[in-house]
Amino acid sequence: APQSAEATLHAEAPAGVYDRHIFTQFAEHLGTGIYGGLWVGKDSPIPNTRGFRNDVVAALKALKVPTVRWPGGCFADEYHWREGIGEQAKRPVKVNTHWGGVTEPNTVGTHEFMDLVEQLGAEPYIAGNVGNGTVREMAEWVEYMTAPAGSLAEERAANGHKAPWAVPYFGVGNELWGCGGNMRPEFAADETRRYATFVKAPSGTRIIKIASGANVDDYGWTEAMMKIAANQVDGLSLHYYTMPGGGWPPRTSATQFNEDGWAETLSEARRMDELITKHSAIMDKYDPKKRVFLAVDEWGTWFTPEPSTNPGFLYQQNTLRDALVAAVHLNLFAKHVDRVKMTAIAQMVNVLQTMILTDGAKMVLTPTYHVFSLYKPWQDATVLPIEVKAPDYKRGAWTMPAISASAVKGKDGHIHVALANLDPNRAMPVSIALGGVKAGKVAGQILTAPAMNTMNTFAAPQTLVPVPFKGASIKGATLSVTMPAKSVVVLDLD
Ligand code: AHR
């Protein structure tokens, strides 16, 4: 079998824009995702700006987070926005029935969340309550946030924000097939039509409405939503988590795994390609012009919680394996930019495949954070198809091409190429035919480590960080890269 990979970059056939909203983050009222991870309160000894911790906000700003989805997740379908406005001390304390049964103080509500996205320079993606909320409640929330005038706008002003907020993205419920109400697809599609009708943007503004989409390979759900509700929405979501060990419920550790666990996880991550392809084919039947986009607004690894943490908090560590999972997804999304205009990894801080872990005043950036950072040039760049022929990486029951790749022409005019070597044992020379691309110089960064489960900890936060990569060169029209085993490399061609 050949021990090297060949690739061709098709710069002459650009494939569309890699929408920056593919890098959307998800922040749910779950575990320490909000309280502790983002919000510490104004009086906290942890340095903060109006309650949001400065270290975490600065790290997320550096990542150029474009959008944040909030307040859930499952939490969204039992969230009542009126409980999260007005004087903080007077807000009702509820039980978070989905996540750990802990109390929810409603301290972070609409005004606080909007302040957070403003601090981040991001846009809000608000998820509305279809599950146990009313159409009127949802309509009034939208009016409260966006109306320039009227009594809800006056109430907003009295609560400290005179100017209306822009709400560019609005989710019409979440997982209506499950925690959002256990609805049948036709019923959910009818409910989506009804609720979406009353999500109204003030004149001169636009709210992009996203319907609650399928769980994994529930193609019947996509069929029903497209057939019945597509004309009332702009996007349809899809949720798929990488969950080795036989699927739900999660039963394998984020950090204690052998090579089988590595191979199975990456193989499960690669399944996203098949899922997008098949859901898109159904969408094509009803929407051949691709007006309705696919929003993969929950993806990422889901392992068992770290020992001695509240199991309802979904707090998991993050290793080099997660970094490869992230790169595989970000590369796959490039292949599907005709339909995929938004995705959101779950979740932003302290939950599932997170960017950032916190412990009191301490903060650590995960390997996944570093992958997102390396891919910043992909935001709103033009995708250049890259065809790769790589030898397979085989382990036990799992076989997959060893190399995953994507390429873009960035807003800086440079060509950026991302490669991941999924094989944890063998380095792989990759030879990329650049066609008509004129480039003389290549610079890059690599994320790799000696062990598959290398991670950053509070004691050693810099264990796994990107470092300059010297293994790439250009000769004529060929880019040659020697990819170390289990690595992610991002190159900048000039
Ligand atoms: O991200 C955790 C949960 O996973 C979300 O609340 C829900 O939408 C999904 O089931």
Residues whose N, C-alpha, C, O or C-beta is under 5 A from the ligand:
A	BS01	AHR	G73 C74 F75 E175 A346
